[in-house]
């Protein structure tokens, strides 16, 4: 089992040979909108923090998701 990720060729990304990609199932995803990503990761954080964490920590879940999204957006703008 191989799990891999790649970008289209260009900007530092190389073309992957068809000899390799013929063994792979290619699935492409468009980028999600911010509110969709916030909903997905917010739901995961809420589910995880419902397992006996203190209320103070549970209230921070939304802030953690927002901060992570800001880092992600900054990195994608500056490095991609």
C-alpha positions, 0 to 999 in steps of 0.5 A, a space after each residue: 500500500 502506497 499513499 502519496 501526494 503530488 502537485 501538477 508539474 512546475 514550480 519545483 514539482 517534477 513530472 512523474 513517469 507514467 511507468 510509476 503512475 500506472 500502478 496508482 489510483 489517482 484521486 484529485 480534490 479541489 481545495 475546500 473553502 475555509 468554512 468547510 475546513 473549519 467545520 470538518 476540523 472543528 467537528 473532529 476537535 469537538 469529538 476528541 475533546 468530549 473525551 474527558 478534557 476540562 471545560 477550559 481546554 474544550 473551549 479552546 478547540 475553536 481557537 486551535 482550528 482557527 490558528 491552524 487554518 491561519 498557519 495553513 493559509 500563510 504557508 500555502 501563499 508563501 511556499 506554493 
